[in-house]
Amino acid sequence: MSISILHRADREKDTLRNIKETKGFTVNIVSEAWIEHANVASVNAPADCSEWVITGLTKVESVCSI
């Protein structure tokens, strides 16, 4: 698996900052019916703005399979 995070000159992306702080991340596999909803989460939102609100998706706890 690989993960790619866009480099920004002015500040770290929230995704990168969260991975560094928590030492972990969740991989979501989205079915085709939800692709457009999931794509909304890629907007350039401020750090204090949760993209969950605008996606129409439901947030649930992750499950560790290791």
TIDRENPA-873986 format. One line per field, with one value per residue: residue number from 1; residue in one letter; chain; x, y, z of N, C-alpha, C in turn. Coordinates in nm, 2 decimals. Layout:
N
gutor <- NUM  ...;
rofi <- A  ...;
roke <- A  ...;
nu <- X  ...;
nv <- Y  ...;
nw <- Z  ...;
cau <- X  ...;
cav <- Y  ...;
caw <- Z  ...;
cu <- X  ...;
cv <- Y  ...;
cw <- Z  ...;
END
This chain:
66
gutor <- 1  2  3  4  5  6  7  8  9  10  11  12  13  14  15  16  17  18  19  20  21  22  23  24  25  26  27  28  29  30  31  32  33  34  35  36  37  38  39  40  41  42  43  44  45  46  47  48  49  50  51  52  53  54  55  56  57  58  59  60  61  62  63  64  65  66;
rofi <- M  S  I  S  I  L  H  R  A  D  R  E  K  D  T  L  R  N  I  K  E  T  K  G  F  T  V  N  I  V  S  E  A  W  I  E  H  A  N  V  A  S  V  N  A  P  A  D  C  S  E  W  V  I  T  G  L  T  K  V  E  S  V  C  S  I;
roke <- A  A  A  A  A  A  A  A  A  A  A  A  A  A  A  A  A  A  A  A  A  A  A  A  A  A  A  A  A  A  A  A  A  A  A  A  A  A  A  A  A  A  A  A  A  A  A  A  A  A  A  A  A  A  A  A  A  A  A  A  A  A  A  A  A  A;
nu <- 0.08  0.04  0.06  -0.03  0.02  -0.06  0.19  0.22  0.32  0.27  0.15  0.13  -0.08  -0.39  -0.43  -0.16  -0.06  -0.23  -0.16  0.10  0.07  -0.09  0.02  -0.10  -0.35  -0.66  -0.78  -1.01  -1.23  -1.42  -1.74  -1.87  -2.11  -2.08  -1.88  -1.88  -1.96  -1.75  -1.55  -1.59  -1.47  -1.22  -1.18  -1.02  -1.03  -1.04  -0.85  -1.01  -1.25  -1.47  -1.48  -1.67  -1.92  -2.00  -2.00  -2.21  -2.18  -2.15  -1.98  -1.79  -1.65  -1.31  -1.19  -0.94  -0.75  -0.52;
nv <- -0.12  0.23  0.57  0.89  1.23  1.56  1.81  2.11  2.44  2.64  2.53  2.21  1.95  1.86  1.58  1.47  1.59  1.48  1.21  1.21  1.30  1.10  0.86  0.68  0.57  0.54  0.32  0.36  0.19  0.27  0.22  0.22  0.36  0.56  0.73  1.00  1.13  1.07  1.20  1.47  1.51  1.58  1.85  2.17  2.24  2.44  2.36  2.34  2.27  2.01  1.77  1.57  1.67  1.79  1.58  1.40  1.14  0.88  0.88  0.63  0.43  0.31  -0.02  -0.22  -0.45  -0.59;
nw <- 0.00  -0.07  0.03  -0.06  -0.02  -0.09  -0.12  0.04  0.04  0.23  0.47  0.65  0.52  0.67  0.68  0.68  0.91  1.11  1.08  1.16  1.43  1.55  1.48  1.31  1.07  0.89  0.63  0.39  0.18  -0.08  -0.21  -0.54  -0.56  -0.37  -0.44  -0.53  -0.30  -0.12  -0.26  -0.21  0.03  -0.02  -0.04  0.00  0.30  0.60  0.90  1.12  1.03  0.97  0.72  0.71  0.76  0.52  0.33  0.34  0.43  0.68  0.98  1.14  1.40  1.35  1.27  1.39  1.22  1.26;
cau <- 0.00  0.11  -0.03  0.02  -0.04  -0.01  0.28  0.18  0.43  0.23  0.13  0.10  -0.22  -0.44  -0.40  -0.03  -0.05  -0.30  -0.09  0.22  0.03  -0.16  0.10  -0.19  -0.46  -0.76  -0.80  -1.15  -1.26  -1.55  -1.81  -1.90  -2.23  -2.05  -1.76  -1.89  -1.97  -1.62  -1.46  -1.62  -1.38  -1.09  -1.18  -0.92  -1.10  -0.96  -0.82  -1.11  -1.37  -1.48  -1.54  -1.78  -2.05  -2.04  -1.99  -2.33  -2.14  -2.16  -1.86  -1.80  -1.52  -1.24  -1.16  -0.81  -0.75  -0.38;
cav <- 0.00  0.35  0.68  1.01  1.35  1.68  1.90  2.25  2.53  2.73  2.45  2.07  1.91  1.80  1.44  1.45  1.63  1.38  1.08  1.23  1.31  0.97  0.74  0.58  0.62  0.44  0.31  0.33  0.14  0.33  0.15  0.32  0.44  0.67  0.79  1.15  1.18  1.06  1.30  1.60  1.52  1.63  1.99  2.24  2.30  2.48  2.26  2.33  2.23  1.87  1.74  1.48  1.74  1.82  1.46  1.32  1.01  0.86  0.85  0.52  0.40  0.22  -0.15  -0.27  -0.59  -0.64;
caw <- 0.00  -0.06  0.05  -0.12  0.04  -0.16  -0.05  0.04  0.09  0.34  0.59  0.62  0.50  0.79  0.68  0.72  1.05  1.19  1.08  1.25  1.57  1.60  1.43  1.24  0.98  0.84  0.49  0.35  0.05  -0.10  -0.32  -0.65  -0.53  -0.27  -0.48  -0.53  -0.16  -0.07  -0.32  -0.15  0.15  -0.07  -0.06  0.08  0.41  0.72  0.99  1.22  0.96  0.95  0.59  0.73  0.76  0.38  0.25  0.34  0.47  0.82  1.04  1.24  1.46  1.27  1.33  1.37  1.17  1.28;
cu <- 0.09  0.01  0.04  -0.05  0.03  0.08  0.23  0.29  0.40  0.21  0.11  -0.05  -0.26  -0.42  -0.27  -0.01  -0.11  -0.22  0.04  0.18  -0.02  -0.08  0.01  -0.29  -0.55  -0.77  -0.95  -1.16  -1.40  -1.62  -1.85  -2.01  -2.20  -1.93  -1.77  -1.90  -1.83  -1.53  -1.48  -1.52  -1.24  -1.08  -1.07  -0.99  -1.01  -0.95  -0.93  -1.25  -1.37  -1.55  -1.66  -1.91  -2.10  -2.05  -2.12  -2.30  -2.15  -2.03  -1.88  -1.66  -1.45  -1.22  -1.02  -0.81  -0.61  -0.38;
cv <- 0.12  0.46  0.81  1.13  1.47  1.76  2.04  2.33  2.60  2.65  2.30  2.05  1.85  1.65  1.40  1.48  1.53  1.25  1.10  1.23  1.17  0.85  0.63  0.65  0.50  0.44  0.28  0.29  0.18  0.26  0.26  0.41  0.57  0.75  0.95  1.20  1.18  1.17  1.44  1.62  1.57  1.78  2.05  2.31  2.34  2.37  2.24  2.30  2.08  1.84  1.65  1.55  1.76  1.70  1.39  1.17  1.00  0.81  0.74  0.50  0.30  0.09  -0.19  -0.42  -0.65  -0.73;
cw <- 0.00  -0.03  0.00  -0.07  -0.03  -0.07  -0.07  0.10  0.21  0.47  0.55  0.60  0.63  0.80  0.73  0.87  1.14  1.19  1.17  1.40  1.63  1.57  1.37  1.15  0.94  0.69  0.47  0.21  0.02  -0.22  -0.42  -0.62  -0.44  -0.32  -0.48  -0.39  -0.10  -0.13  -0.26  -0.03  0.11  -0.08  0.03  0.19  0.52  0.82  1.09  1.16  0.92  0.81  0.60  0.71  0.61  0.29  0.24  0.39  0.62  0.88  1.14  1.29  1.36  1.35  1.29  1.33  1.19  1.40;
END
